[in-house]
Structure formats: structure tokens, C-alpha cells
Amino acid sequence: MEIKKVKRSEDYSAWYNNLVKNADLAEHSDVKGCMVIKPYGYAIWEKMQAELDRRFKETGHQNAYFPLFIPKSFFTKEASHVDGFAKECAVVTHYRLKVDEVTKEIVVDPDAKLEEELIVRPTSETIIWNTYRSWIQSYRDLPILINQWANVVRWEMRTRLFLRTTEFLWQEGHTAHATAEEAIIETKQMLDIYADFAENILAIPVIKGIKSANERFAGAVETYCIEGLMQDGKALQMGTSHFLGQNFAKAFDVKYVTRENVKEYVWATSWGVSTRLMGALIMSHSDDEGLVLPPRLAPIQVVIIPIFKKAEEKILVLEHANSYAGLLKKQGISVKVDDRDYQSPGFKFAEHELKGVPVRIAIGPRDVQNGTVEVARRDTKEKMIMDATDLEHKIPHLLEQIQINIYQRALDYRSEHLFTVDTWEEFLDALDNKTGFVSAHWDGTSETEENIKEKSKATIRCIPLNNHQEDGKCILTGKPSTQRVLFARAY
């Protein structure tokens, strides 16, 4: 396995791209801007899906599916929504191909033009709220708590595997409520679910906050978000939950009859995370040797590598390896016995390290005689000799230790890269020479926010939910401010 290694410290972007490809997570396709998610990468995404899906259903949500194609007229009904997505839309204009009689090439049939163009789904608010109009008549029909697992298309000029591609996978929740209070509770609940998932499954510490008006989702009244910090000091928006108010209900005339027999517009939310979380996972934990996966997400939590030279050794060692695997599987642990006899142990060690398998167990003839195995942790690269009879008790505990350690390491990094500044000079110094989140005062205007972005290439990532009032002066204009916000350069 000839793998070209690039160090994070030398070229972070190249390191990331190499790792995605070398670890067999994904690759670029022949469709510009689109990717192929390979089986190992998709296995990680499936574990993310399963965890999130369970949490959604525990809070009363149901899965459904809505069309990939959305009539163009639907987008014109909510003005800010169409403004927000107009530049990213892929449009279907014809429905048939034909063979050109002269060139013999396949061409679009000009006689097959659609009466109304169809937009390839960039997000589903419009098609879903058009549907909800026929689902909702009375307060008895509310709330509607729907989630959709789907693909979306947003035309991108600059793409990067998992982080920004023209087509990507995601889930999008769309709920309808009788009151604003219920919708806001839903919006915050889903933000909490995302944050808990990020921290306890992905092992990534996140900051919960509200987006500024400039960064708000198109068509939302308020956008809540979770923001993570990657190992290069850049921020990544990892999930969003939107309070949509009555904007889409009014656009699509979705009303309900209250208990008092009065017609009112419905209140809405939407919320989503995508395969961008794969990028977050890679950039938060991995190292120069490859992936570092939290055990709760790893497709293979433990790999057992039998080591032998002779045929009789192979039979003995494999018997014990498979026996240990069986014991661990009974503990609910995902185990693989790598019994390939055409690859050396050294090759296997490197491959599973590259793929981020949390625990590696090596067993040879001498280990069988001694009743021991060699156990190696992926996160710290620490090796230890363990009594084979202790495996089924100690390995589950070790996996939990690794999960906690990976999270703590990421939390320590974020703590070391969160800076509080009061002047423009300090602000630029923190961005240019320290990197990370920068807590600073802002005068609250969109104009100042745009000026700061233009001058520094940093954006307001969020107004943290745990903010407290603090009088100060805007770092750029010197105008009064009552709270700090978090800035960062971001993906």
C-alpha cells in the first residue's frame, strides 16, 4: 500500500484531501463537483444516520420523503428564500433527448421543453409547505413532525470532499405548530439534539448560538447553530435549526382552525445536518498517520491481527483470535479478525491505523502460550500487554476511555484557541497569528459585519446562547455594544 503522506503542519488542505482518499472514505467523480462516497466512508455516515434517526424518533418525529424536483413558481412565493438560493440552483428545462440527424450525437430535444422549469432540490421548504396545505385544516392536525433523509444539489464552484460538494446527503426536518412558542421550543430542542450528538458521538465540542441577520438561513426569522473548531483553527458550521415563523405558511396559505374556531397561520421550523459532519470528524481528530475515529462511530471498533509463520501456528493463532472476537462481539463491540495471509502484519497495522480503528489487538504463537495479547490504542498509540481472559471486561472500558480522551483533546484545543480581544489590532493578531475563535464586541449592524468580513476574511460564527450582557465598544467602529460575539475564519 504505497501512500503519499502529507503533514498537517505543512499543507492542511492537501493533508485533508489525501486522508479522505487514502482512508477509502470518498473520491471525486467524473461529474464535476460531485463525489463518490466509498463503502468505508458510507459505513461511518450510516452510523451517524442511525444515531440521529433514533434521537429524532424518540422526540416524536417521523420520516417521510418528498420530490427531488420543485416547480420554479414555488420559489417565487417566499422572496428572501429565492434570493438566498437563486445562485445555487440547478434547473431542469427539458424532458427528452434525441439523436441529431446530421451529427448523430445525442442532443436535447427542443420540442420537449417543460412548460414550467423544475428546480433540483437545494432544500425542501417550498415543496413541503405546499404539501402541508392539504394536510392541515384544524388544530387537531398539529403538530406535524417530519424528517426527510435525502440528497440535495447546490451548485458550487469550489468544492472539497464532504465539506462542500454540488450534491450531498443530509437530513432535513420540517415541522408545523399551532403557536410560535411551540415552534421555538422545537427549534431549540433540535439544536440541543445536534449538540449532544456532536459531543457524545462525534466527540467534537461545539458552541451553540444564534446567527446574525447576515448569516441567517434564507426565509428564517432566527437561525440557531452549532459551531466546531477544526485543527487548523478554522470554524465549521456543523448543524442549523431554524425558526421560520409564519413566513412559509403565509407564502403557501397554510392555515388551521383554532380551538376558538378562528383561522390562523401555522408556525414552522426546519433543521438539518449533512455529510459535512464527515469533514468535521476528520478535521477535528485525525493526525499525520490517518483517521482517528471515536469508538461510538467507528465501523470497526477492534481489529484483531493474528501473527504466524508456519501453517500449524496459523491454525492455533486463528482459533484464539476468532474466540476472542466472539467474546467481544457478545459485548456489542464491532470486531474484525484480519486473517489475510497475503499481507504482512506491518502492512495491516499501518492500514488499520490509517482507517482509524480505535483498538488493535495482535496475537502470535507466544501470546497463545502466555495467555496474553498486545493491545494498541489508536488515539495515543500506547501499547500494553493484556491478559486474554480480561479482554471482554477491559476492552469495553478502554473504548470508553478512548471516546472521552478524543473529546477532551478536542476541547483542550478549542480552549487554547478561544481569544478575547477589545481592539482591531488584537483582533487581527488573533486571526493571523493564533487562529481560532475570537470573542469581540460588534455594534450590531449589518454594515459593520460586512466591513469586518471584507477587511479580515472572518465572519460572525454565532452569538453564543450562554452570552451575558457586557458593555463595550465595537472593535471596528468604536460604537457601543452590549455583548460579545464569536468571529472566526471558516469553511
C-alpha positions in Angstrom: 0.0 0.0 0.0 2.0 3.0 -1.3 0.5 6.0 0.3 1.9 9.5 -0.1 1.8 11.2 3.3 1.3 15.0 3.8 1.8 16.5 7.2 -1.0 18.7 8.7 1.6 21.3 9.7 2.9 21.6 6.1 -0.3 21.7 4.0 -3.5 21.2 5.9 -5.7 21.2 2.7 -3.5 18.6 1.0 -3.4 16.5 4.2 -7.2 16.5 4.4 -7.7 15.6 0.7 -5.1 12.8 0.9 -6.6 11.4 4.0 -10.1 11.2 2.6 -8.8 9.3 -0.4 -6.2 7.2 1.3 -8.5 6.0 4.1 -11.1 5.0 1.4 -13.7 7.4 2.5 -14.6 9.1 -0.8 -13.2 10.2 -4.1 -14.0 12.8 -6.8 -16.4 11.5 -9.5 -16.4 12.3 -13.2 -19.4 14.6 -12.5 -17.8 17.9 -11.7 -18.3 18.9 -8.1 -19.8 15.6 -7.1 -18.2 12.8 -5.0 -18.4 9.0 -4.7 -18.8 8.0 -1.0 -16.9 4.7 -0.7 -18.1 1.8 1.5 -15.9 2.6 4.5 -17.0 6.3 4.4 -20.6 5.4 3.9 -20.4 3.0 6.9 -19.4 5.9 9.1 -22.3 8.0 7.7 -24.7 5.1 8.3 -23.7 5.1 12.0 -24.3 8.9 12.1 -27.7 8.4 10.5 -28.7 5.6 12.9 -27.8 7.7 15.9 -29.6 10.8 14.7 -32.6 8.8 13.4 -33.0 7.2 16.8 -32.9 10.6 18.6 -35.4 12.1 16.1 -37.9 9.3 16.6 -37.5 9.4 20.4 -38.8 13.0 20.2 -41.8 12.1 18.2 -40.6 12.7 14.6 -41.4 10.5 11.6 -39.6 10.0 8.4 -41.1 10.8 5.0 -39.9 11.6 1.5 -40.8 14.5 -0.8 -39.9 15.1 -4.5 -36.5 15.9 -5.8 -37.9 18.3 -8.3 -39.6 21.6 -7.2 -41.6 23.8 -9.6 -39.9 27.1 -10.1 -43.0 29.0 -9.2 -42.8 27.6 -5.6 -39.6 29.5 -5.1 -41.1 32.8 -6.1 -43.6 32.7 -3.3 -41.1 33.4 -0.5 -38.9 36.3 -1.6 -35.9 36.0 0.8 -35.8 32.2 0.3 -35.5 32.6 -3.5 -32.8 35.3 -3.1 -30.8 33.1 -0.8 -30.7 30.1 -3.2 -31.1 31.6 -6.7 -27.4 31.4 -7.5 -27.1 27.8 -6.4 -30.0 26.2 -8.2 -29.7 23.5 -10.9 -32.7 23.8 -13.3 -34.4 21.1 -15.4 -35.7 22.7 -18.6 -36.3 19.7 -20.9 -37.6 16.1 -20.5 -36.2 14.3 -23.6 -33.1 13.6 -25.6 -32.8 12.7 -29.3 -30.2 11.7 -31.9 -29.3 14.6 -34.2 -30.0 13.6 -37.8 -26.9 15.3 -39.1 -24.2 14.9 -36.4 -25.6 11.6 -35.0 -24.9 13.0 -31.5 -27.3 12.8 -28.5 -28.9 16.3 -28.1 -31.6 17.9 -26.1 -34.9 17.7 -28.0 -36.0 21.4 -28.4 -39.6 20.2 -28.7 -39.5 18.7 -25.2 -39.3 21.9 -23.3 -41.1 21.9 -19.9 -44.0 24.3 -19.5 -42.5 25.2 -16.1 -38.9 24.6 -15.2 -38.1 22.3 -12.3 -35.5 23.2 -9.6 -33.4 20.3 -8.4 -33.9 20.3 -4.6 -31.5 22.7 -2.8 -33.7 22.4 0.3 -37.3 21.4 0.6 -39.2 24.1 2.5 -41.3 25.1 -0.6 -42.4 21.7 -1.7 -43.1 20.6 1.8 -45.2 23.6 2.8 -47.1 23.4 -0.5 -47.9 19.8 0.6 -48.7 20.7 4.2 -51.5 23.0 2.9 -53.6 19.9 2.2 -52.5 18.1 5.4 -53.5 20.9 7.9 -57.0 22.1 8.5 -57.5 22.1 12.2 -55.6 22.3 15.5 -56.1 18.6 15.7 -53.7 18.1 12.7 -50.9 19.8 14.6 -48.0 19.5 15.3 -46.6 17.8 12.2 -43.1 16.5 13.0 -41.5 15.3 9.8 -37.9 14.4 8.9 -36.5 13.5 5.5 -33.2 11.7 4.6 -32.3 12.9 1.1 -29.8 14.3 -1.3 -29.7 18.0 -2.3 -28.0 19.9 -5.0 -26.4 23.3 -4.6 -24.2 24.4 -7.5 -20.7 25.0 -6.1 -17.8 26.5 -8.0 -15.1 25.5 -5.4 -15.6 22.0 -4.0 -13.9 19.9 -1.3 -14.9 16.3 -0.5 -17.5 16.2 2.2 -17.2 19.8 3.1 -18.6 21.4 0.0 -19.9 19.4 -3.0 -22.5 20.1 -5.6 -24.6 17.1 -4.4 -24.5 16.0 -0.8 -26.5 13.8 1.6 -28.4 15.2 4.6 -31.5 15.1 6.7 -33.9 18.0 6.9 -36.6 18.3 9.5 -39.8 20.3 8.7 -42.3 20.8 11.5 -45.6 22.7 11.8 -47.0 24.1 15.0 -50.0 25.9 16.4 -48.1 28.6 18.2 -44.8 30.5 18.0 -43.8 29.2 21.5 -44.2 25.6 20.4 -42.1 26.2 17.2 -39.3 27.9 19.2 -39.3 25.1 21.7 -38.9 22.6 18.8 -36.1 24.7 17.2 -34.1 24.8 20.4 -34.8 21.1 21.1 -33.3 20.1 17.8 -30.3 22.3 18.3 -29.8 20.5 21.7 -30.0 17.1 19.9 -27.4 18.2 17.4 -25.1 19.5 20.1 -25.4 16.3 22.2 -24.8 14.2 19.1 -21.7 16.2 18.2 -20.2 16.0 21.6 -21.2 12.5 22.7 -20.9 10.6 19.4 -18.6 12.7 17.2 -16.5 13.7 20.3 -16.4 17.3 18.9 -17.1 20.1 21.4 -19.5 22.7 19.9 -20.7 26.2 20.7 -24.4 26.7 20.5 -25.6 30.1 19.3 -27.7 32.3 17.1 -26.7 33.5 13.6 -26.5 37.2 12.8 -29.1 38.5 10.3 -26.5 38.4 7.5 -25.7 34.7 8.2 -29.3 33.7 8.8 -31.0 31.0 6.7 -32.9 32.4 3.8 -36.5 32.7 4.9 -35.9 32.2 8.6 -36.8 34.5 11.5 -34.0 33.1 13.6 -31.2 30.6 12.9 -29.7 28.6 15.7 -26.4 26.8 15.0 -23.6 24.6 16.4 -20.1 25.7 15.6 -17.0 23.5 15.9 -13.3 24.4 15.7 -11.1 22.3 13.4 -7.4 21.6 14.0 -6.2 24.3 11.6 -8.0 26.9 13.7 -10.9 27.4 11.3 -14.5 27.2 12.3 -17.1 24.8 10.8 -20.8 25.2 11.0 -21.9 21.7 11.8 -25.7 22.0 12.1 -28.5 24.5 12.0 -32.0 24.8 13.4 -34.4 27.5 12.0 -37.4 29.2 13.5 -39.3 30.1 10.3 -42.1 32.0 11.9 -45.1 32.1 9.6 -43.2 33.0 6.5 -43.7 29.8 4.6 -47.3 29.3 6.0 -48.2 32.7 4.6 -46.4 32.1 1.3 -48.3 28.8 0.8 -51.5 29.8 2.6 -51.3 27.1 5.3 -53.9 27.9 7.9 -55.6 26.0 10.7 -58.8 26.5 12.7 -58.0 27.0 16.4 -60.0 25.7 19.3 -61.7 29.0 19.3 -62.8 28.4 15.7 -60.5 31.2 14.4 -58.3 30.7 11.3 -54.6 31.3 12.0 -51.4 30.8 10.0 -49.2 27.9 11.1 -45.8 28.3 12.7 -42.8 26.5 11.2 -39.3 25.1 11.8 -36.7 23.4 9.7 -33.4 21.9 10.8 -30.6 19.8 9.2 -27.1 18.3 9.2 -25.3 16.8 6.3 -22.3 14.7 5.2 -20.3 17.8 6.1 -20.1 16.1 9.5 -17.8 13.6 7.9 -15.4 16.5 7.2 -15.8 17.8 10.8 -15.0 14.3 12.1 -11.8 14.1 10.0 -10.5 17.6 10.7 -11.2 17.5 14.5 -9.4 14.4 15.4 -7.2 12.9 12.7 -3.3 13.0 12.6 -0.5 12.6 10.2 -0.9 8.8 10.3 -4.5 8.8 9.3 -8.0 8.8 10.7 -8.7 8.9 14.4 -12.3 7.7 14.9 -14.3 7.9 18.2 -15.3 4.4 19.1 -19.0 5.2 19.0 -18.7 6.0 15.3 -16.1 3.5 14.2 -17.4 0.8 11.8 -14.7 -1.5 13.2 -14.0 -0.8 16.9 -11.5 -3.5 17.4 -9.3 -5.2 14.8 -7.5 -8.5 15.8 -4.4 -9.3 13.8 -3.1 -12.8 14.0 0.7 -13.2 13.5 2.2 -16.5 12.4 4.8 -18.0 10.1 4.0 -21.7 10.0 0.8 -23.5 8.9 0.4 -25.1 12.3 0.8 -21.7 14.0 -1.8 -20.2 11.8 -4.4 -22.7 12.9 -3.7 -22.2 16.6 -3.5 -18.4 16.4 -6.6 -18.0 14.3 -8.6 -20.3 16.7 -7.7 -18.0 19.6 -8.3 -14.8 17.5 -11.7 -15.9 16.5 -12.5 -17.0 20.0 -11.6 -13.5 21.4 -13.6 -11.9 18.6 -16.6 -13.9 19.6 -16.3 -12.8 23.3 -16.0 -9.1 22.3 -19.0 -9.3 19.9 -21.1 -10.6 22.8 -20.3 -7.3 24.5 -21.8 -5.4 21.5 -18.4 -4.5 20.1 -17.7 -4.4 16.3 -14.7 -6.7 15.7 -12.8 -7.7 12.6 -10.2 -10.5 12.5 -7.8 -9.6 9.7 -6.7 -13.1 8.7 -5.4 -12.1 5.2 -2.3 -14.3 4.7 -1.1 -12.3 1.6 -0.3 -9.1 3.7 2.3 -8.7 6.4 1.4 -7.7 9.9 3.2 -4.4 9.4 1.0 -3.6 6.4 -2.1 -4.5 8.4 -1.0 -2.3 11.3 -0.5 0.7 9.0 -3.8 0.1 7.1 -5.9 -0.1 10.2 -4.1 2.9 11.8 -4.9 4.9 8.6 -8.5 3.9 8.8 -8.7 5.0 12.4 -9.7 1.7 14.1 -9.7 2.6 17.8 -8.2 -0.6 19.2 -5.8 -3.1 17.6 -5.1 -6.5 19.2 -2.1 -8.5 18.0 -1.7 -12.2 18.8 1.1 -14.6 17.9 2.1 -18.1 19.0 4.0 -16.9 22.0 0.9 -14.9 23.1 -1.2 -18.0 22.9 1.3 -19.8 25.1 1.3 -17.0 27.6 -2.4 -16.3 27.5 -1.8 -12.7 26.6 -2.3 -10.3 23.7 -0.8 -6.9 22.7 -3.3 -4.1 22.7 -2.7 -0.8 21.0 -4.8 2.4 21.2 -5.2 4.5 18.1 -5.7 7.8 19.9 -2.4 7.7 22.0 -0.5 5.0 20.1 0.0 3.4 23.6 0.7 -0.3 23.6 0.0 -2.7 26.5 0.1 -6.4 27.3 -3.3 -7.7 28.4 -4.3 -11.0 29.9 -6.5 -12.6 27.3 -9.1 -13.6 30.0 -9.6 -9.8 30.7 -10.4 -8.8 27.2 -14.2 -9.0 27.4 -14.2 -6.8 30.5 -11.3 -4.4 29.8 -11.8 -3.6 26.1 -15.3 -2.0 26.5 -13.8 0.2 29.3 -10.9 1.0 27.0 -13.2 2.1 24.2 -15.0 4.4 26.6 -11.6 5.9 27.7 -10.7 6.5 24.1 -14.0 8.2 23.4 -13.6 10.5 26.4 -9.9 11.2 25.6 -10.6 12.2 22.0 -13.3 14.6 23.1 -11.1 16.1 25.8 -8.3 16.6 23.4 -10.5 18.5 21.0 -12.0 20.5 23.9 -8.5 21.4 25.2 -7.6 22.6 21.7 -10.6 24.8 21.4 -10.0 26.2 24.9 -6.4 27.1 23.8 -7.7 28.8 20.6 -10.5 30.9 22.0 -9.3 34.5 22.4 -11.0 37.6 23.9 -10.0 40.9 22.3 -11.0 44.5 22.6 -9.2 46.3 19.7 -9.0 45.9 16.0 -5.2 45.3 16.3 -5.8 42.5 18.8 -8.5 41.1 16.6 -6.3 40.8 13.5 -3.4 39.5 15.6 -5.6 36.7 16.9 -6.8 35.7 13.5 -3.5 35.9 11.7 -1.1 34.6 14.3 -3.1 32.5 16.8 -6.2 31.2 14.8 -9.4 30.0 16.3 -12.5 31.7 17.8 -12.2 35.3 18.6 -14.7 36.9 21.1 -15.2 40.6 20.4 -17.7 43.4 20.6 -19.7 44.3 17.5 -22.1 47.2 17.1 -24.9 45.0 15.8 -25.2 46.5 12.3 -25.0 44.5 9.0 -22.8 47.2 7.5 -20.1 46.8 10.2 -20.4 43.0 9.9 -19.7 43.2 6.2 -16.8 45.6 6.7 -15.2 43.3 9.2 -15.6 40.3 6.9 -14.1 42.3 4.0 -11.2 43.5 5.9 -10.4 40.3 7.9 -11.9 37.4 6.0 -13.6 36.5 9.3 -17.3 36.1 9.8 -19.6 36.1 12.9 -20.0 32.4 13.6 -22.6 33.0 16.2 -23.9 35.0 19.1 -23.4 32.3 21.9 -26.6 31.3 23.7 -24.8 31.5 27.0 -23.8 35.1 26.4 -24.1 37.6 29.3 -24.5 41.3 28.9 -21.2 43.2 28.8 -20.9 46.8 27.8 -18.1 47.5 25.4 -17.2 49.1 22.1 -17.2 47.6 18.6 -13.7 46.6 17.6 -14.1 48.4 14.2 -16.4 51.4 14.7 -16.0 52.0 18.4 -19.8 52.3 18.8 -21.5 50.9 21.9 -22.1 47.1 22.2 -23.8 45.2 24.9 -22.4 41.7 24.2 -19.6 39.8 22.6 -20.0 37.6 19.5 -17.7 34.9 18.1 -15.7 35.6 15.0 -13.6 33.1 13.0 -12.3 32.3 9.6 -14.3 29.4 8.5 -15.0 26.7 6.0 
